[in-house]
Amino acid sequence: MVHTDARFVVGVVGNVISGGLFLSPIPTFIQIWRKKDVEAFDPRPYLTTVLNCLFWCYYGLPFVNPNSILVVTINGIGLFIELIYLIIFFYYAAAKGRKRVATYFICELILFGALVAATMLAIPEHKTAMNRPLRAVVVGAICDFFNVLMYGSPLFNVRDVIKTRSVKYMPFTLLVANFLNGCCWTSYALIGKVDYFILISNGLGAIFGAFQLIVYARYYKTTPKDEDLSGKTTNEVQLCTNV
């Protein structure tokens, strides 16, 4: 019972942190709304987040992985927020940009639908592996794949930081939130019955986050003082926000 209560509390804290990360791109979309132009902003991080949220919502459903309601709630909220971002982007994008967003989005829905159908039809609900429902194992592995990709994506900025010796494009608050998000969901996965799929991707996320904070600390003092450290750039990458 103590484990259950502690897990719930940690999960709620994780939901709050993840919610903050989902809301972090708001300044970007306010800028798009004011300029009525998406400029060079890339919609792919938001499209990827939509797919990630879909898979984690599916993973947390009772007939896939019981007792994971907090996984469903935060990713459901995240999915709603990301769809709003995509609608804004689609509205202000040029014809070519709209076509790209629509194409990616349709492909994601087809991929998600195909994997849901495959796991639902091909894997019996009662069949188990690793002392867990086999369906949860398969879906969890898919979720981990996308989550690791998203946690690792900001590492591409590290190369530019080292090259320029400037942390101009490393938003500190997002780095901290990303690190705490990984730590919180790692703790959630370890309390009670270990959830290895939440543990693996978020454990790696915490490590990636710690590494980025170390890089930030190393190059903060060498950043020219006249540079804006707000982290706003047309190459902005949304940090991973999912469990």
C-alpha positions in Angstrom: 0.0 0.0 0.0 2.9 2.4 0.9 4.5 1.6 -2.5 1.2 2.3 -4.3 0.8 5.7 -2.6 4.4 6.7 -3.2 4.1 5.6 -6.8 1.0 7.7 -7.3 2.6 10.8 -5.7 5.7 10.5 -7.8 3.5 10.0 -10.9 1.5 13.1 -10.1 4.7 15.1 -9.8 5.9 13.6 -13.1 2.6 14.7 -14.7 3.2 18.3 -13.5 6.7 18.4 -14.8 5.8 16.8 -18.1 2.9 19.2 -18.4 5.3 22.1 -18.1 7.4 20.6 -20.8 4.4 20.2 -23.1 3.7 23.9 -22.6 7.3 25.0 -23.2 6.9 25.7 -26.9 4.1 28.3 -26.3 6.5 31.3 -26.9 7.4 29.8 -30.3 3.7 29.7 -31.3 3.0 33.1 -29.9 5.8 34.3 -32.2 4.2 32.5 -35.2 0.8 33.9 -34.4 2.1 37.5 -34.1 4.1 37.3 -37.3 1.5 35.2 -39.1 4.3 33.2 -40.5 6.0 29.9 -39.4 9.4 31.2 -40.9 11.9 28.4 -40.6 10.4 26.6 -37.6 10.4 22.8 -38.0 7.1 21.0 -37.3 8.7 17.5 -37.1 9.4 17.7 -33.3 5.7 18.3 -32.7 4.7 15.6 -35.1 7.0 13.2 -33.4 5.6 14.1 -30.0 2.1 13.4 -31.3 3.1 9.9 -32.3 4.9 9.3 -29.1 1.9 10.5 -27.0 -0.4 8.2 -29.0 1.7 5.1 -28.3 2.1 5.9 -24.6 -1.7 6.4 -24.3 -2.2 3.0 -25.9 0.5 1.5 -23.6 -1.3 2.8 -20.5 -4.8 1.4 -21.3 -6.1 -1.3 -19.0 -6.2 -4.0 -21.7 -2.5 -3.4 -22.5 -0.8 -2.4 -19.2 -3.2 -2.3 -16.2 -2.7 0.3 -13.4 -1.1 2.9 -15.6 -3.7 5.6 -15.6 -1.2 8.4 -14.9 0.6 7.4 -18.1 -2.6 7.9 -20.0 -3.6 11.2 -18.4 -0.3 13.1 -19.1 0.1 11.8 -22.6 -3.6 12.5 -23.4 -3.1 16.0 -22.2 0.1 16.2 -24.2 -1.6 14.9 -27.3 -4.2 17.6 -27.1 -1.6 20.3 -26.7 0.6 19.1 -29.5 -2.4 18.9 -31.9 -3.2 22.6 -31.1 0.4 23.4 -32.0 0.1 21.6 -35.3 -3.2 23.3 -36.1 -1.6 26.7 -35.5 1.4 25.7 -37.6 -0.8 24.3 -40.4 -2.9 27.5 -40.4 0.1 29.9 -40.9 2.3 27.7 -43.0 2.6 28.0 -46.8 1.1 25.4 -49.1 4.3 23.4 -49.2 4.5 23.4 -45.4 0.8 22.4 -45.0 1.3 19.5 -47.4 4.3 18.3 -45.4 2.5 18.5 -42.1 -0.6 16.7 -43.5 1.6 14.0 -45.1 3.5 13.3 -41.9 0.4 13.3 -39.8 -1.5 10.9 -42.1 1.5 8.5 -42.2 1.7 8.6 -38.4 -2.0 7.7 -38.0 -1.6 4.9 -40.5 1.5 3.6 -38.6 -0.2 3.9 -35.2 -3.4 2.2 -36.5 -1.5 -0.6 -38.1 0.5 -1.3 -34.9 -2.6 -1.2 -32.7 -4.4 -3.6 -35.0 -1.4 -5.9 -35.1 -0.9 -6.0 -31.4 -4.6 -6.3 -30.6 -5.3 -9.1 -33.2 -2.1 -11.0 -33.1 -1.3 -11.0 -29.3 -3.8 -12.6 -27.0 -4.5 -10.5 -23.9 -3.8 -13.4 -21.5 -0.5 -14.4 -23.0 2.5 -13.3 -20.8 6.2 -12.7 -21.1 8.7 -11.4 -18.5 5.9 -11.9 -15.9 3.8 -9.3 -17.8 1.2 -9.3 -20.5 2.9 -9.9 -23.8 1.0 -7.1 -25.4 2.4 -4.7 -22.8 5.9 -5.9 -23.6 5.6 -5.4 -27.3 3.9 -2.0 -27.0 6.4 -0.9 -24.3 9.3 -1.8 -26.6 7.8 0.4 -29.3 7.2 3.3 -26.9 10.8 3.0 -25.6 12.2 3.2 -29.2 10.4 6.5 -29.9 11.1 7.9 -26.4 14.8 7.3 -26.6 14.9 9.0 -30.0 13.1 12.0 -28.5 15.3 12.2 -25.4 18.4 12.0 -27.5 17.4 14.5 -30.2 18.6 17.6 -28.2 22.1 16.1 -28.1 22.6 17.3 -31.6 22.7 20.8 -30.1 25.7 19.8 -28.0 27.9 19.6 -31.0 27.1 23.2 -31.9 27.7 24.3 -28.3 31.1 22.7 -28.2 32.0 24.1 -31.6 30.9 27.7 -30.9 31.7 27.5 -27.1 28.3 29.1 -26.6 25.1 27.9 -24.9 23.0 30.4 -26.8 20.8 27.7 -28.1 20.5 25.6 -24.9 17.6 26.9 -22.9 18.6 26.2 -19.3 15.1 25.9 -17.8 14.1 23.3 -20.4 17.3 21.4 -19.7 16.6 21.3 -16.0 12.9 20.3 -16.6 14.0 17.6 -19.0 16.4 16.2 -16.5 13.9 16.3 -13.6 11.3 14.7 -15.9 13.6 11.8 -16.6 14.5 11.4 -12.9 10.9 11.6 -11.8 9.6 8.9 -14.2 12.6 6.7 -13.5 11.6 6.8 -9.8 8.0 6.1 -10.7 9.1 3.0 -12.7 11.2 1.7 -9.8 8.6 2.0 -7.0 6.7 -1.2 -6.4 6.7 -3.6 -9.4 9.4 -2.3 -11.7 8.2 -1.1 -15.1 11.2 -1.7 -17.3 9.9 0.1 -20.3 9.3 3.4 -18.4 12.6 2.8 -16.6 14.8 2.3 -19.7 13.8 5.3 -21.7 13.5 7.7 -18.8 16.7 6.4 -17.2 18.5 7.2 -20.4 16.7 10.5 -20.5 18.0 11.4 -17.1 21.5 10.6 -18.2 21.2 12.6 -21.4 19.8 15.5 -19.4 22.6 15.4 -16.9 25.1 15.4 -19.7 23.5 18.4 -21.3 23.6 20.3 -18.0 27.3 19.5 -17.6 27.9 20.8 -21.1 25.9 23.9 -20.2 27.9 24.5 -17.1 31.1 24.0 -19.0 30.4 26.6 -21.7 28.2 29.1 -19.9 31.1 31.3 -19.0 32.5 31.3 -22.6 29.2 32.5 -24.1 29.5 36.1 -25.3 27.6 38.3 -23.0 25.7 40.0 -25.8 24.1 36.7 -26.9 20.5 36.0 -25.9 20.4 32.9 -23.7 16.6 32.5 -23.9 17.1 29.5 -26.2 14.9 30.9 -29.0 15.9 29.8 -32.4 14.3 28.9 -35.6 15.9 25.5 -35.2 14.2 24.9 -31.8 13.8 21.3 -30.8 11.1 20.4 -28.2 12.5 18.3 -25.5 10.9 14.9 -24.8 8.0 15.2 -22.5 6.6 11.7 -22.2 7.0 8.9 -19.8 
